[in-house]
Amino acid sequence: MSPLFLMATASLAAEPVERYALLVGHNHGGPGRTELRYAHSDANSMAAVLEQLGGVRPDHDVVLLDPTRAQLVSALASMKAQVVQKPNAEFVFYYSGHSDEVGLMLGSEAYGYSELRQALDSMLASIGRKLDAVL
């Protein structure tokens, strides 16, 4: 299991910071991988912590449990549409589930780290924000 936590920050305006989060829990790592038991609860617990202590409003976080690759791509695009409209936003991406040296394992599908990085960079590049990664 590989928890992944990424946060993008910006301090471009005197307006209050608006925090957004996309949290993914995937128990299925595909053929030949052990079924995880706690990836869902990890994602839900992290969402609760971010709401209670991290300043993320409940309507600004999305929790995906066992999403397909297409659902993850769609959720990232939807989050981008929200974040790029805000002058002073922070975005957190959290993943709990199987991964390998190439990317996140979403059941029998994969989402490569390079694709994830590109999605996050494109989310932020249009408004001059910086990606801070914590692995």
N, CA, C and O atoms as a GROMACS GRO file, in nm:
protein
  540
    1MET      N    1   0.085  -0.116   0.000
    1MET     CA    2   0.000   0.000   0.000
    1MET      C    3   0.090   0.123   0.000
    1MET      O    4   0.191   0.126   0.069
    2SER      N    5   0.052   0.223  -0.078
    2SER     CA    6   0.134   0.342  -0.092
    2SER      C    7   0.053   0.468  -0.074
    2SER      O    8  -0.007   0.516  -0.171
    3PRO      N    9   0.047   0.524   0.047
    3PRO     CA   10  -0.021   0.652   0.061
    3PRO      C   11   0.056   0.760  -0.015
    3PRO      O   12   0.179   0.764  -0.010
    4LEU      N   13  -0.016   0.844  -0.083
    4LEU     CA   14   0.044   0.952  -0.160
    4LEU      C   15  -0.030   1.078  -0.124
    4LEU      O   16  -0.153   1.083  -0.130
    5PHE      N   17   0.044   1.181  -0.087
    5PHE     CA   18  -0.015   1.307  -0.043
    5PHE      C   19   0.053   1.419  -0.119
    5PHE      O   20   0.174   1.438  -0.107
    6LEU      N   21  -0.024   1.493  -0.196
    6LEU     CA   22   0.029   1.605  -0.273
    6LEU      C   23  -0.050   1.729  -0.238
    6LEU      O   24  -0.172   1.723  -0.223
    7MET      N   25   0.019   1.840  -0.226
    7MET     CA   26  -0.049   1.964  -0.193
    7MET      C   27   0.004   2.076  -0.280
    7MET      O   28   0.125   2.094  -0.293
    8ALA      N   29  -0.086   2.149  -0.339
    8ALA     CA   30  -0.048   2.265  -0.421
    8ALA      C   31  -0.090   2.390  -0.345
    8ALA      O   32  -0.203   2.399  -0.296
    9THR      N   33  -0.001   2.485  -0.336
    9THR     CA   34  -0.031   2.604  -0.259
    9THR      C   35  -0.014   2.730  -0.342
    9THR      O   36   0.060   2.734  -0.440
   10ALA      N   37  -0.085   2.831  -0.299
   10ALA     CA   38  -0.073   2.961  -0.364
   10ALA      C   39  -0.102   3.069  -0.261
   10ALA      O   40  -0.189   3.052  -0.176
   11SER      N   41  -0.033   3.177  -0.270
   11SER     CA   42  -0.058   3.293  -0.185
   11SER      C   43  -0.057   3.415  -0.275
   11SER      O   44   0.025   3.505  -0.258
   12LEU      N   45  -0.149   3.416  -0.370
   12LEU     CA   46  -0.149   3.518  -0.472
   12LEU      C   47  -0.236   3.638  -0.437
   12LEU      O   48  -0.225   3.742  -0.501
   13ALA      N   49  -0.322   3.627  -0.338
   13ALA     CA   50  -0.414   3.736  -0.308
   13ALA      C   51  -0.433   3.747  -0.157
   13ALA      O   52  -0.400   3.656  -0.081
   14ALA      N   53  -0.488   3.860  -0.117
   14ALA     CA   54  -0.514   3.884   0.024
   14ALA      C   55  -0.644   3.818   0.067
   14ALA      O   56  -0.683   3.827   0.184
   15GLU      N   57  -0.712   3.751  -0.025
   15GLU     CA   58  -0.837   3.683   0.007
   15GLU      C   59  -0.809   3.559   0.091
   15GLU      O   60  -0.698   3.505   0.088
   16PRO      N   61  -0.908   3.513   0.167
   16PRO     CA   62  -0.889   3.391   0.246
   16PRO      C   63  -0.857   3.272   0.156
   16PRO      O   64  -0.904   3.264   0.043
   17VAL      N   65  -0.778   3.182   0.208
   17VAL     CA   66  -0.743   3.060   0.135
   17VAL      C   67  -0.866   2.971   0.127
   17VAL      O   68  -0.938   2.953   0.226
   18GLU      N   69  -0.889   2.915   0.009
   18GLU     CA   70  -0.993   2.814  -0.008
   18GLU      C   71  -0.923   2.683  -0.037
   18GLU      O   72  -0.844   2.672  -0.132
   19ARG      N   73  -0.951   2.583   0.044
   19ARG     CA   74  -0.884   2.455   0.031
   19ARG      C   75  -0.978   2.353  -0.034
   19ARG      O   76  -1.097   2.345  -0.004
   20TYR      N   77  -0.918   2.274  -0.124
   20TYR     CA   78  -0.989   2.169  -0.196
   20TYR      C   79  -0.912   2.040  -0.180
   20TYR      O   80  -0.789   2.041  -0.164
   21ALA      N   81  -0.983   1.927  -0.184
   21ALA     CA   82  -0.915   1.799  -0.168
   21ALA      C   83  -0.983   1.692  -0.253
   21ALA      O   84  -1.106   1.687  -0.263
   22LEU      N   85  -0.901   1.608  -0.313
   22LEU     CA   86  -0.947   1.488  -0.382
   22LEU      C   87  -0.877   1.371  -0.314
   22LEU      O   88  -0.755   1.361  -0.316
   23LEU      N   89  -0.956   1.283  -0.255
   23LEU     CA   90  -0.903   1.172  -0.177
   23LEU      C   91  -0.950   1.041  -0.239
   23LEU      O   92  -1.070   1.022  -0.264
   24VAL      N   93  -0.857   0.951  -0.262
   24VAL     CA   94  -0.886   0.825  -0.331
   24VAL      C   95  -0.845   0.708  -0.242
   24VAL      O   96  -0.733   0.705  -0.190
   25GLY      N   97  -0.936   0.614  -0.226
   25GLY     CA   98  -0.906   0.489  -0.159
   25GLY      C   99  -0.938   0.374  -0.252
   25GLY      O  100  -1.052   0.362  -0.298
   26HIS      N  101  -0.840   0.290  -0.281
   26HIS     CA  102  -0.862   0.179  -0.374
   26HIS      C  103  -0.808   0.051  -0.314
   26HIS      O  104  -0.687   0.033  -0.301
   27ASN      N  105  -0.899  -0.038  -0.276
   27ASN     CA  106  -0.861  -0.163  -0.213
   27ASN      C  107  -0.811  -0.268  -0.313
   27ASN      O  108  -0.743  -0.362  -0.274
   28HIS      N  109  -0.845  -0.252  -0.441
   28HIS     CA  110  -0.814  -0.353  -0.542
   28HIS      C  111  -0.691  -0.312  -0.620
   28HIS      O  112  -0.687  -0.205  -0.682
   29GLY      N  113  -0.591  -0.396  -0.617
   29GLY     CA  114  -0.467  -0.367  -0.688
   29GLY      C  115  -0.452  -0.443  -0.818
   29GLY      O  116  -0.347  -0.436  -0.883
   30GLY      N  117  -0.554  -0.516  -0.856
   30GLY     CA  118  -0.546  -0.591  -0.980
   30GLY      C  119  -0.505  -0.735  -0.957
   30GLY      O  120  -0.480  -0.776  -0.844
   31PRO      N  121  -0.497  -0.812  -1.065
   31PRO     CA  122  -0.464  -0.955  -1.055
   31PRO      C  123  -0.329  -0.977  -0.986
   31PRO      O  124  -0.231  -0.909  -1.013
   32GLY      N  125  -0.328  -1.075  -0.896
   32GLY     CA  126  -0.205  -1.112  -0.828
   32GLY      C  127  -0.169  -1.024  -0.710
   32GLY      O  128  -0.065  -1.044  -0.648
   33ARG      N  129  -0.252  -0.927  -0.678
   33ARG     CA  130  -0.223  -0.838  -0.565
   33ARG      C  131  -0.324  -0.865  -0.453
   33ARG      O  132  -0.442  -0.889  -0.478
   34THR      N  133  -0.275  -0.859  -0.332
   34THR     CA  134  -0.360  -0.881  -0.215
   34THR      C  135  -0.463  -0.769  -0.203
   34THR      O  136  -0.432  -0.651  -0.220
   35GLU      N  137  -0.584  -0.807  -0.172
   35GLU     CA  138  -0.692  -0.710  -0.148
   35GLU      C  139  -0.660  -0.633  -0.021
   35GLU      O  140  -0.633  -0.692   0.084
   36LEU      N  141  -0.664  -0.502  -0.030
   36LEU     CA  142  -0.641  -0.419   0.087
   36LEU      C  143  -0.768  -0.409   0.170
   36LEU      O  144  -0.878  -0.426   0.117
   37ARG      N  145  -0.753  -0.381   0.297
   37ARG     CA  146  -0.868  -0.373   0.386
   37ARG      C  147  -0.900  -0.231   0.430
   37ARG      O  148  -1.013  -0.203   0.470
   38TYR      N  149  -0.803  -0.141   0.422
   38TYR     CA  150  -0.823  -0.012   0.486
   38TYR      C  151  -0.806   0.109   0.396
   38TYR      O  152  -0.809   0.222   0.445
   39ALA      N  153  -0.790   0.091   0.266
   39ALA     CA  154  -0.771   0.206   0.179
   39ALA      C  155  -0.894   0.297   0.181
   39ALA      O  156  -0.880   0.420   0.179
   40HIS      N  157  -1.013   0.239   0.185
   40HIS     CA  158  -1.135   0.320   0.192
   40HIS      C  159  -1.140   0.401   0.320
   40HIS      O  160  -1.166   0.521   0.318
   41SER      N  161  -1.115   0.334   0.432
   41SER     CA  162  -1.121   0.406   0.560
   41SER      C  163  -1.008   0.509   0.569
   41SER      O  164  -1.026   0.613   0.632
   42ASP      N  165  -0.893   0.481   0.508
   42ASP     CA  166  -0.786   0.582   0.505
   42ASP      C  167  -0.832   0.709   0.436
   42ASP      O  168  -0.813   0.819   0.488
   43ALA      N  169  -0.893   0.694   0.318
   43ALA     CA  170  -0.938   0.811   0.242
   43ALA      C  171  -1.047   0.886   0.317
   43ALA      O  172  -1.046   1.009   0.322
   44ASN      N  173  -1.142   0.812   0.374
   44ASN     CA  174  -1.250   0.877   0.451
   44ASN      C  175  -1.196   0.946   0.576
   44ASN      O  176  -1.241   1.055   0.611
   45SER      N  177  -1.101   0.882   0.643
   45SER     CA  178  -1.043   0.941   0.764
   45SER      C  179  -0.965   1.067   0.730
   45SER      O  180  -0.972   1.167   0.803
   46MET      N  181  -0.889   1.064   0.621
   46MET     CA  182  -0.814   1.183   0.581
   46MET      C  183  -0.910   1.296   0.545
   46MET      O  184  -0.884   1.412   0.578
   47ALA      N  185  -1.020   1.265   0.478
   47ALA     CA  186  -1.120   1.367   0.446
   47ALA      C  187  -1.175   1.430   0.574
   47ALA      O  188  -1.191   1.552   0.582
   48ALA      N  189  -1.202   1.347   0.674
   48ALA     CA  190  -1.254   1.399   0.801
   48ALA      C  191  -1.152   1.489   0.869
   48ALA      O  192  -1.188   1.595   0.921
   49VAL      N  193  -1.026   1.450   0.868
   49VAL     CA  194  -0.922   1.532   0.928
   49VAL      C  195  -0.910   1.666   0.855
   49VAL      O  196  -0.900   1.771   0.918
   50LEU      N  197  -0.910   1.661   0.723
   50LEU     CA  198  -0.898   1.785   0.645
   50LEU      C  199  -1.018   1.878   0.668
   50LEU      O  200  -1.003   2.000   0.670
   51GLU      N  201  -1.136   1.819   0.687
   51GLU     CA  202  -1.254   1.900   0.715
   51GLU      C  203  -1.250   1.957   0.857
   51GLU      O  204  -1.282   2.074   0.878
   52GLN      N  205  -1.212   1.875   0.954
   52GLN     CA  206  -1.214   1.917   1.094
   52GLN      C  207  -1.098   2.007   1.132
   52GLN      O  208  -1.115   2.102   1.209
   53LEU      N  209  -0.979   1.978   1.078
   53LEU     CA  210  -0.860   2.051   1.120
   53LEU      C  211  -0.788   2.124   1.007
   53LEU      O  212  -0.709   2.215   1.033
   54GLY      N  213  -0.815   2.086   0.884
   54GLY     CA  214  -0.738   2.138   0.772
   54GLY      C  215  -0.804   2.250   0.693
   54GLY      O  216  -0.746   2.298   0.596
   55GLY      N  217  -0.922   2.291   0.733
   55GLY     CA  218  -0.985   2.403   0.666
   55GLY      C  219  -1.047   2.370   0.531
   55GLY      O  220  -1.074   2.461   0.452
   56VAL      N  221  -1.072   2.243   0.504
   56VAL     CA  222  -1.139   2.204   0.379
   56VAL      C  223  -1.289   2.194   0.408
   56VAL      O  224  -1.333   2.117   0.493
   57ARG      N  225  -1.366   2.274   0.337
   57ARG     CA  226  -1.511   2.268   0.355
   57ARG      C  227  -1.564   2.137   0.298
   57ARG      O  228  -1.508   2.085   0.200
   58PRO      N  229  -1.670   2.081   0.357
   58PRO     CA  230  -1.725   1.955   0.307
   58PRO      C  231  -1.764   1.958   0.159
   58PRO      O  232  -1.758   1.856   0.092
   59ASP      N  233  -1.803   2.073   0.109
   59ASP     CA  234  -1.839   2.082  -0.033
   59ASP      C  235  -1.717   2.104  -0.123
   59ASP      O  236  -1.732   2.118  -0.244
   60HIS      N  237  -1.598   2.109  -0.063
   60HIS     CA  238  -1.474   2.127  -0.139
   60HIS      C  239  -1.388   2.002  -0.140
   60HIS      O  240  -1.273   2.006  -0.186
   61ASP      N  241  -1.441   1.890  -0.090
   61ASP     CA  242  -1.363   1.767  -0.100
   61ASP      C  243  -1.445   1.658  -0.168
   61ASP      O  244  -1.567   1.655  -0.159
   62VAL      N  245  -1.373   1.571  -0.234
   62VAL     CA  246  -1.434   1.459  -0.304
   62VAL      C  247  -1.358   1.333  -0.262
   62VAL      O  248  -1.236   1.329  -0.267
   63VAL      N  249  -1.432   1.233  -0.220
   63VAL     CA  250  -1.374   1.103  -0.184
   63VAL      C  251  -1.418   1.003  -0.290
   63VAL      O  252  -1.538   0.984  -0.312
   64LEU      N  253  -1.322   0.939  -0.353
   64LEU     CA  254  -1.350   0.833  -0.451
   64LEU      C  255  -1.305   0.700  -0.393
   64LEU      O  256  -1.192   0.686  -0.347
   65LEU      N  257  -1.394   0.603  -0.395
   65LEU     CA  258  -1.362   0.470  -0.345
   65LEU      C  259  -1.364   0.372  -0.462
   65LEU      O  260  -1.467   0.357  -0.529
   66ASP      N  261  -1.254   0.307  -0.486
   66ASP     CA  262  -1.236   0.213  -0.597
   66ASP      C  263  -1.276   0.273  -0.732
   66ASP      O  264  -1.350   0.210  -0.808
   67PRO      N  265  -1.227   0.392  -0.764
   67PRO     CA  266  -1.265   0.451  -0.892
   67PRO      C  267  -1.195   0.382  -1.009
   67PRO      O  268  -1.089   0.321  -0.994
   68THR      N  269  -1.257   0.393  -1.124
   68THR     CA  270  -1.190   0.352  -1.246
   68THR      C  271  -1.092   0.463  -1.284
   68THR      O  272  -1.094   0.572  -1.227
   69ARG      N  273  -1.009   0.434  -1.380
   69ARG     CA  274  -0.916   0.535  -1.429
   69ARG      C  275  -0.993   0.655  -1.485
   69ARG      O  276  -0.958   0.770  -1.459
   70ALA      N  277  -1.099   0.628  -1.561
   70ALA     CA  278  -1.181   0.735  -1.619
   70ALA      C  279  -1.245   0.821  -1.510
   70ALA      O  280  -1.253   0.943  -1.525
   71GLN      N  281  -1.290   0.760  -1.402
   71GLN     CA  282  -1.350   0.836  -1.293
   71GLN      C  283  -1.246   0.926  -1.224
   71GLN      O  284  -1.278   1.038  -1.186
   72LEU      N  285  -1.124   0.876  -1.209
   72LEU     CA  286  -1.018   0.958  -1.150
   72LEU      C  287  -0.983   1.075  -1.241
   72LEU      O  288  -0.970   1.188  -1.194
   73VAL      N  289  -0.969   1.049  -1.369
   73VAL     CA  290  -0.940   1.155  -1.466
   73VAL      C  291  -1.050   1.261  -1.463
   73VAL      O  292  -1.022   1.380  -1.464
   74SER      N  293  -1.175   1.218  -1.459
   74SER     CA  294  -1.288   1.309  -1.455
   74SER      C  295  -1.289   1.393  -1.326
   74SER      O  296  -1.316   1.513  -1.330
   75ALA      N  297  -1.260   1.328  -1.214
   75ALA     CA  298  -1.258   1.400  -1.086
   75ALA      C  299  -1.146   1.504  -1.083
   75ALA      O  300  -1.166   1.614  -1.032
   76LEU      N  301  -1.031   1.470  -1.138
   76LEU     CA  302  -0.921   1.568  -1.145
   76LEU      C  303  -0.959   1.686  -1.233
   76LEU      O  304  -0.929   1.801  -1.199
   77ALA      N  305  -1.026   1.660  -1.345
   77ALA     CA  306  -1.070   1.768  -1.433
   77ALA      C  307  -1.174   1.856  -1.365
   77ALA      O  308  -1.171   1.978  -1.379
   78SER      N  309  -1.265   1.795  -1.293
   78SER     CA  310  -1.368   1.870  -1.221
   78SER      C  311  -1.306   1.957  -1.112
   78SER      O  312  -1.346   2.072  -1.092
   79MET      N  313  -1.209   1.902  -1.041
   79MET     CA  314  -1.141   1.977  -0.936
   79MET      C  315  -1.063   2.093  -0.997
   79MET      O  316  -1.060   2.202  -0.941
   80LYS      N  317  -1.000   2.068  -1.111
   80LYS     CA  318  -0.926   2.174  -1.180
   80LYS      C  319  -1.018   2.290  -1.214
   80LYS      O  320  -0.982   2.406  -1.196
   81ALA      N  321  -1.138   2.259  -1.262
   81ALA     CA  322  -1.234   2.364  -1.299
   81ALA      C  323  -1.268   2.452  -1.179
   81ALA      O  324  -1.293   2.571  -1.195
   82GLN      N  325  -1.270   2.393  -1.060
   82GLN     CA  326  -1.299   2.471  -0.939
   82GLN      C  327  -1.177   2.551  -0.892
   82GLN      O  328  -1.188   2.670  -0.862
   83VAL      N  329  -1.062   2.485  -0.887
   83VAL     CA  330  -0.942   2.546  -0.830
   83VAL      C  331  -0.891   2.663  -0.913
   83VAL      O  332  -0.850   2.765  -0.857
   84VAL      N  333  -0.893   2.651  -1.045
   84VAL     CA  334  -0.836   2.756  -1.128
   84VAL      C  335  -0.916   2.885  -1.122
   84VAL      O  336  -0.867   2.990  -1.164
   85GLN      N  337  -1.038   2.880  -1.072
   85GLN     CA  338  -1.121   2.999  -1.061
   85GLN      C  339  -1.093   3.078  -0.934
   85GLN      O  340  -1.142   3.190  -0.920
   86LYS      N  341  -1.017   3.024  -0.844
   86LYS     CA  342  -0.995   3.087  -0.714
   86LYS      C  343  -0.858   3.154  -0.709
   86LYS      O  344  -0.758   3.093  -0.745
   87PRO      N  345  -0.853   3.279  -0.665
   87PRO     CA  346  -0.725   3.351  -0.662
   87PRO      C  347  -0.630   3.302  -0.552
   87PRO      O  348  -0.510   3.326  -0.559
   88ASN      N  349  -0.683   3.235  -0.452
   88ASN     CA  350  -0.600   3.193  -0.340
   88ASN      C  351  -0.645   3.055  -0.292
   88ASN      O  352  -0.710   3.041  -0.188
   89ALA      N  353  -0.610   2.952  -0.370
   89ALA     CA  354  -0.656   2.817  -0.341
   89ALA      C  355  -0.541   2.726  -0.304
   89ALA      O  356  -0.426   2.748  -0.343
   90GLU      N  357  -0.575   2.622  -0.228
   90GLU     CA  358  -0.483   2.513  -0.200
   90GLU      C  359  -0.554   2.385  -0.238
   90GLU      O  360  -0.675   2.372  -0.218
   91PHE      N  361  -0.479   2.291  -0.294
   91PHE     CA  362  -0.536   2.165  -0.339
   91PHE      C  363  -0.455   2.050  -0.281
   91PHE      O  364  -0.332   2.050  -0.286
   92VAL      N  365  -0.526   1.951  -0.227
   92VAL     CA  366  -0.463   1.832  -0.172
   92VAL      C  367  -0.512   1.711  -0.251
   92VAL      O  368  -0.632   1.693  -0.272
   93PHE      N  369  -0.416   1.628  -0.294
   93PHE     CA  370  -0.449   1.499  -0.356
   93PHE      C  371  -0.395   1.391  -0.262
   93PHE      O  372  -0.278   1.394  -0.224
   94TYR      N  373  -0.481   1.296  -0.226
   94TYR     CA  374  -0.442   1.187  -0.136
   94TYR      C  375  -0.485   1.055  -0.199
   94TYR      O  376  -0.599   1.041  -0.245
   95TYR      N  377  -0.395   0.958  -0.200
   95TYR     CA  378  -0.424   0.826  -0.253
   95TYR      C  379  -0.378   0.720  -0.153
   95TYR      O  380  -0.266   0.725  -0.103
   96SER      N  381  -0.468   0.626  -0.125
   96SER     CA  382  -0.433   0.509  -0.045
   96SER      C  383  -0.473   0.387  -0.126
   96SER      O  384  -0.590   0.367  -0.158
   97GLY      N  385  -0.375   0.306  -0.159
   97GLY     CA  386  -0.401   0.187  -0.238
   97GLY      C  387  -0.271   0.130  -0.292
   97GLY      O  388  -0.163   0.173  -0.254
   98HIS      N  389  -0.284   0.034  -0.382
   98HIS     CA  390  -0.167  -0.027  -0.444
   98HIS      C  391  -0.104   0.069  -0.544
   98HIS      O  392  -0.172   0.149  -0.608
   99SER      N  393   0.027   0.057  -0.556
   99SER     CA  394   0.100   0.130  -0.660
   99SER      C  395   0.227   0.051  -0.691
   99SER      O  396   0.263  -0.043  -0.620
  100ASP      N  397   0.292   0.091  -0.796
  100ASP     CA  398   0.421   0.032  -0.829
  100ASP      C  399   0.513   0.144  -0.874
  100ASP      O  400   0.482   0.262  -0.854
  101GLU      N  401   0.624   0.110  -0.935
  101GLU     CA  402   0.721   0.212  -0.975
  101GLU      C  403   0.670   0.300  -1.088
  101GLU      O  404   0.729   0.404  -1.116
  102VAL      N  405   0.563   0.259  -1.154
  102VAL     CA  406   0.510   0.333  -1.268
  102VAL      C  407   0.393   0.423  -1.230
  102VAL      O  408   0.379   0.532  -1.284
  103GLY      N  409   0.308   0.376  -1.138
  103GLY     CA  410   0.192   0.459  -1.104
  103GLY      C  411   0.098   0.394  -1.005
  103GLY      O  412   0.131   0.295  -0.940
  104LEU      N  413  -0.020   0.454  -0.995
  104LEU     CA  414  -0.125   0.409  -0.905
  104LEU      C  415  -0.198   0.293  -0.969
  104LEU      O  416  -0.227   0.296  -1.089
  105MET      N  417  -0.228   0.191  -0.893
  105MET     CA  418  -0.300   0.075  -0.942
  105MET      C  419  -0.446   0.091  -0.906
  105MET      O  420  -0.483   0.099  -0.789
  106LEU      N  421  -0.530   0.096  -1.009
  106LEU     CA  422  -0.674   0.114  -0.991
  106LEU      C  423  -0.744  -0.012  -1.041
  106LEU      O  424  -0.799  -0.016  -1.150
  107GLY      N  425  -0.740  -0.116  -0.959
  107GLY     CA  426  -0.792  -0.245  -1.001
  107GLY      C  427  -0.705  -0.298  -1.113
  107GLY      O  428  -0.583  -0.311  -1.097
  108SER      N  429  -0.765  -0.330  -1.228
  108SER     CA  430  -0.689  -0.381  -1.341
  108SER      C  431  -0.632  -0.268  -1.428
  108SER      O  432  -0.566  -0.294  -1.528
  109GLU      N  433  -0.658  -0.143  -1.390
  109GLU     CA  434  -0.608  -0.028  -1.464
  109GLU      C  435  -0.497   0.040  -1.384
  109GLU      O  436  -0.480   0.016  -1.264
  110ALA      N  437  -0.422   0.124  -1.452
  110ALA     CA  438  -0.316   0.201  -1.386
  110ALA      C  439  -0.328   0.347  -1.425
  110ALA      O  440  -0.380   0.381  -1.531
  111TYR      N  441  -0.280   0.432  -1.337
  111TYR     CA  442  -0.273   0.576  -1.365
  111TYR      C  443  -0.130   0.617  -1.333
  111TYR      O  444  -0.090   0.623  -1.217
  112GLY      N  445  -0.053   0.644  -1.437
  112GLY     CA  446   0.090   0.669  -1.422
  112GLY      C  447   0.123   0.794  -1.344
  112GLY      O  448   0.049   0.893  -1.347
  113TYR      N  449   0.236   0.790  -1.275
  113TYR     CA  450   0.281   0.907  -1.201
  113TYR      C  451   0.303   1.026  -1.293
  113TYR      O  452   0.275   1.140  -1.256
  114SER      N  453   0.354   1.000  -1.413
  114SER     CA  454   0.377   1.110  -1.507
  114SER      C  455   0.244   1.174  -1.547
  114SER      O  456   0.237   1.296  -1.563
  115GLU      N  457   0.140   1.092  -1.564
  115GLU     CA  458   0.007   1.146  -1.596
  115GLU      C  459  -0.049   1.226  -1.480
  115GLU      O  460  -0.108   1.332  -1.499
  116LEU      N  461  -0.029   1.175  -1.360
  116LEU     CA  462  -0.076   1.246  -1.241
  116LEU      C  463  -0.005   1.380  -1.228
  116LEU      O  464  -0.068   1.483  -1.204
  117ARG      N  465   0.126   1.377  -1.244
  117ARG     CA  466   0.204   1.500  -1.235
  117ARG      C  467   0.158   1.600  -1.340
  117ARG      O  468   0.145   1.719  -1.312
  118GLN      N  469   0.135   1.553  -1.462
  118GLN     CA  470   0.090   1.640  -1.570
  118GLN      C  471  -0.047   1.700  -1.538
  118GLN      O  472  -0.070   1.819  -1.562
  119ALA      N  473  -0.138   1.619  -1.485
  119ALA     CA  474  -0.271   1.668  -1.449
  119ALA      C  475  -0.262   1.776  -1.341
  119ALA      O  476  -0.330   1.878  -1.350
  120LEU      N  477  -0.179   1.752  -1.241
  120LEU     CA  478  -0.165   1.850  -1.133
  120LEU      C  479  -0.093   1.974  -1.180
  120LEU      O  480  -0.131   2.086  -1.145
  121ASP      N  481   0.012   1.956  -1.259
  121ASP     CA  482   0.083   2.072  -1.313
  121ASP      C  483  -0.008   2.158  -1.400
  121ASP      O  484  -0.004   2.280  -1.391
  122SER      N  485  -0.089   2.094  -1.483
  122SER     CA  486  -0.178   2.172  -1.571
  122SER      C  487  -0.284   2.245  -1.490
  122SER      O  488  -0.328   2.354  -1.527
  123MET      N  489  -0.324   2.185  -1.379
  123MET     CA  490  -0.422   2.249  -1.292
  123MET      C  491  -0.366   2.380  -1.238
  123MET      O  492  -0.438   2.478  -1.223
  124LEU      N  493  -0.239   2.380  -1.208
  124LEU     CA  494  -0.177   2.492  -1.140
  124LEU      C  495  -0.103   2.588  -1.232
  124LEU      O  496  -0.095   2.708  -1.203
  125ALA      N  497  -0.050   2.538  -1.341
  125ALA     CA  498   0.034   2.620  -1.428
  125ALA      C  499  -0.041   2.738  -1.487
  125ALA      O  500   0.016   2.845  -1.507
  126SER      N  501  -0.169   2.720  -1.514
  126SER     CA  502  -0.246   2.826  -1.577
  126SER      C  503  -0.260   2.948  -1.486
  126SER      O  504  -0.294   3.057  -1.533
  127ILE      N  505  -0.236   2.931  -1.358
  127ILE     CA  506  -0.245   3.045  -1.267
  127ILE      C  507  -0.119   3.063  -1.184
  127ILE      O  508  -0.122   3.130  -1.080
  128GLY      N  509  -0.009   3.006  -1.228
  128GLY     CA  510   0.121   3.031  -1.168
  128GLY      C  511   0.142   2.974  -1.029
  128GLY      O  512   0.211   3.034  -0.948
  129ARG      N  513   0.083   2.860  -1.001
  129ARG     CA  514   0.098   2.800  -0.869
  129ARG      C  515   0.203   2.692  -0.870
  129ARG      O  516   0.243   2.643  -0.976
  130LYS      N  517   0.248   2.654  -0.753
  130LYS     CA  518   0.357   2.559  -0.736
  130LYS      C  519   0.306   2.432  -0.671
  130LYS      O  520   0.222   2.437  -0.581
  131LEU      N  521   0.356   2.317  -0.716
  131LEU     CA  522   0.320   2.187  -0.660
  131LEU      C  523   0.424   2.146  -0.557
  131LEU      O  524   0.543   2.141  -0.587
  132ASP      N  525   0.379   2.117  -0.437
  132ASP     CA  526   0.464   2.062  -0.332
  132ASP      C  527   0.423   1.916  -0.314
  132ASP      O  528   0.306   1.888  -0.289
  133ALA      N  529   0.515   1.825  -0.327
  133ALA     CA  530   0.485   1.684  -0.316
  133ALA      C  531   0.544   1.626  -0.190
  133ALA      O  532   0.660   1.649  -0.157
  134VAL      N  533   0.462   1.549  -0.120
  134VAL     CA  534   0.507   1.476  -0.003
  134VAL      C  535   0.473   1.331  -0.029
  134VAL      O  536   0.356   1.295  -0.040
  135LEU      N  537   0.574   1.247  -0.038
  135LEU     CA  538   0.549   1.105  -0.065
  135LEU      C  539   0.571   1.025   0.061
  135LEU      O  540   0.555   0.903   0.060
   0.00000   0.00000   0.00000
